[in-house]
Amino acid sequence: MPLIILSGIPSSGKTTRAQQLEKFFREEKNLTVHVVSENKCCRKHNFLKNDLFSDSQKEKIIRASLKSEVGRLQNTKDVVILDASNYIKGYRYELYCQAKGGRVTQCTILCNLPVVQAKAFNQQRPVVSEELPDSSEPSDNSDVQYTEAVFDALCQRFEEPQGTSRWDAPLFVTLPDQELDFSGIYQVLFENKLPTPNQSTQNAPVCPANYLCELDQISRGIVMEIVAARKHNPGIISIAQHQKGATPLTVNIPAEIGVAQLRRLRQMFLNYIKVQPTPPSLDSLPQLFVRYINSNYGDS
């Protein structure tokens, strides 16, 4: 049930803290723990570490994938740990809303480390020039150094969590030489009251069966149309089959976006529509879905 969001500048010890938390909840509390790792997600999508953080579109893909995986794993009994930089406060707010909508407790852990010390830790990593492994076996890039340019850019972009912000609270701040407050973290996750859903996060009444069927068919058809068109045209794709109005429906997404990613995004869109207090009209669904795809994976 609980969600633990790790946050910090590069090389601030997030993965080490994730491992410590996983060990505590498994061995001390006998709980099932899922660690969702940005390092592993990057390799899963065949992105080089420094290329990823130099390309905003690739970052969008990774953030969407991590958020989707966290939502998939959340349930009433397991602990989910998100081991990622989570440096954008708006993204942490999205995670907060997702957890609140699912009646899941959460906390944020800030790995607070001076930039000079983090940079020294980064330079101790053994791999300077990364190459993607030939094997399809799961791997991560935690031993790969950030380039100086990428490291500095991530530090400048980092939006530090604030305990006064409801999406960052409860906030635990830790230094490398400090032990985590395991008892405090356990208490806020398992002994506090569950968050109360409000209009923006609670499930709306179930839509009529024919609406959900149409929603499924329209979104599935658009994904199939994109996949078919990509075989002949890697650029901007016109969604002519689902054109409802005068405004052309076009999808402009990077060539590396595959079928699996589009299907995950479709499922996220379905969940989003289902919780709306007033479901949009069927005629507007193609335009909404295309806009949703472009906003997550597009160039704008």
C-alpha positions, 0 to 999 in steps of 0.5 A: 500500500505505501509509496516511498518517493526518493528524491535528490541530486545525482549521486546523492545516495538514492539507490543506497537508501532504496536498498536499505529501505527494502531490507528493513521492510522485508526483514524487519516487517516481513512485507513484500517490497517493489523497487521501481528503479530509474536506472533499470527503466533507462536500460529497459528502454535502451537509453544511454544514461547521459543521452537520456538526461540531455533529451527532454522527450526521452525523459518524458518517456521514462517518467511516464513509464515509472509512474505507470509502473508505480500505479500498477504495483500499488495495492493494499499490502505491498510497499513500493519504493520509487528510486529516481531523481524525481527532481520536478515538483509537478511530477511529484504532485502527479505521483501524490494524486495517483497515490491519493486516488488509490487510497495509498499512504506515502512519504518523500525522502530527500537525500540531502548531499552537498553538490561538491560531495555528490560530484566526487561520488559521481567521479568514483563510478567506474564506467565513463563511456557507457555501452548498452549490453548485448544481452536482453537480461535486466541491467542498470546504469548505476555504475555509469558516470554522469558527464559534467555537463549533465550533472550540472544541468540536473543540479540546476533543474532540481526542485527540492522537496518542501515539507510544507507542500502536501505532495512532499509531506511527510518529508524525511531529510537524510545525510550520507552519514545518518541512519534512516528514521526507519521507525518514523517512516513505518509509522507515517506509512502504516499507522497514519490515517489513509488520505481522503479522496476529493473530487480530483482523485476519487473514482467517479460513478461508473460510466454506462457500459456502451460508453466504456466499450466505445472508449476502448474501441476508439483508443485501441483503433487509434493505437492500431492506426499509429502502429500501421502508419509507422511502418511507412511513415516515421514522421508526423502521422495523420489519424484520418480514420478517427477524424471527427471535426475540421481540425486535423488529428496528427500524432508526432512522437519519436520513432523509438516509441513502440507498441508496448509504450503506446498500450501503456499510455492507452491504459493510463488514458482509459483510467484518466477518463473513467475518473472524470466527474463528467465524462467527455462526449464520444465525439471528442474522445479521438481528439483528447486521446491524440492530445494525450499522446502528444503531451506525453511523448510528443515534441511539443 
